[in-house]
Amino acid sequence: MKRYTVLALLSIAALGATSCSLGPRWRKPKMPVPAQFRGASFGRGNMADLPWQQVLKDSRLAALLYDVFNANRSLAALQHNVEAARQYVTIARAPLFPWAGYSASTSKGMNQQGGAGIAQTGGITTNPGSASLSASWELDLWGKTRKGVESASASALSAQEQLANLRVSLLRQVACGYLQLLMLDEQLRIAHASVASYQESLNLFRNQLEGGVGDKLQTASAEAALAAAEAAVPVLQMQIAELENTLSVLAGRTPGHISRGGSLQDFAEASRVAAGIPADVLARRPDIRAAEQDLRAANADIGVAISSYFPSISLTSAAGYASADLRHAIIPHRTGWGIGASLTGPIFQAGQLRANTRAKKALFLAAKANYEQTVLNAMAEISTTLTNRQKLAEVIAKQEAAVEAYQESVKLSIDRYKTGIAAYYEVLQAQLLLFPAQQQLASYRYQYAACIPTLYTQLGGGWRQQR
């Protein structure tokens, strides 16, 4: 009889080893992608294949980014979350293997009543105790545990991709912030120049007014222009300080000055833009890859839910000894052992299992829609940046022509004033057009330069090398 029991348990174990796996099989979703990006001609190569050091060619920016990748607290927190997600894979995989445990107990007492020993036992002091080893194994007949492992593994991969996506996001934020500082520096320089110029005009008009040959309208216009230019200076200084503090914190530093240099034009012209083909984005962008793994985890969760409809079979075994007196426990005839199998399964759950399965299917459809939306958003972002870069080149050319024309206008008006042909008010009017045009040109140059880190990260730049 004992032999038949062992053979039966071994047969059940063999059945568990060759069991099926319920639930839908995972298939990577297919998304239609265009043959080429809108807003760019087809070109060989992809800037996203290059390390960021070869794309963002600025030594000061590189030093800042190294600090960000090494000391950013959000990155550190997410790295710990990734490690936790990896450990959950081990937790999910553990039921695939037999579990072993042990137990032991002992106590000491005397049978007494009213201070005297009970007659039947003579008031004997006893030391009852027991010790045993046990093992159990739940057979994964329906693939419930394996689907759980697949879900946990996909979640861990998703966490890893979210970490990569945060790095890419920080790369873009810091690079664009650095370029914005260069723009604000240029705008501050223009503001200081305009203050000096308007002050000169105001002094001239006040002298003329005091000499009885001036015009109150001209003086008031000069005062307004000067006040507006002076107000722009602290505004720009506040923006610079705020942005420097933000970048310092991202780099794990205390708020302070950000070292920078160079020009927006040099930065924009230092990198070659090659977008490659749209299909590459699906393999490179970490946010798309994370959404894909989330979808895979949701798909596996359906299998876990379906497996709950079917019975669970567990194998158990135990061996040990027990005695009414621990002093005489370890003797052969007081030991024992046992093996067995158990089967448990649902009969009536008030709709819980069905509702759980439906919920998992709904979550899968939600993850699928999120994946598809992530892909569409990626394509739209890249196309928009490529179009913006192309159009901004035209805008900058026109704005540079406008600034040159305004500069020539100021020069001619000064010459006309010196020869007595025109009043100095004409110079002021030309300056009122020149300085805003210069400020706008600095803004356009920033937008054009920022297309480099923006497009690089939108294409999944740094997917091979993040540091």
ABEGO torsion letter per residue (X at the ends): XAAAAAAAAAAAAAAAAABBBBEBBBBBBBBBBBABBBGBBBBBEBAAABBAAAABBBAAAAAAAAAAAAABAAAAAAAAAAAAAAAAAAAAAAAABBBBBBBBBBBBBBBBBGGBBBAAAGGBBBBBBBBBBBBBBBBBAAGAAAAAAAAAAAAAAAAAAAAAAAAAAAAAAAAAAAAAAAAAAAAAAAAAAAAAAAAAAAAAAAAAAAAGABBAAAAAAAAAAAAAAAAAAAAAAAAAAAAAAAAAAAAGBBBBBBBBBEBAAAAAAABBBBAEBAAAAAAABAAAAAAAAAAAAAAAAAAAAAAAABBBBBBBBBBEBBBABAAAABBAAABBBBBBBBBBBBABAGGAAAAAAAAAAAAAAAAAAAAAAAAAAAAAAAAAAAAAAAAAAAAAAAAAAAAAAAAAAAAAAAAAAAAGABBAAAAAAAAAAAAAAAAAAAAAAAAAAAAAAAAAAAAGBGAABAX
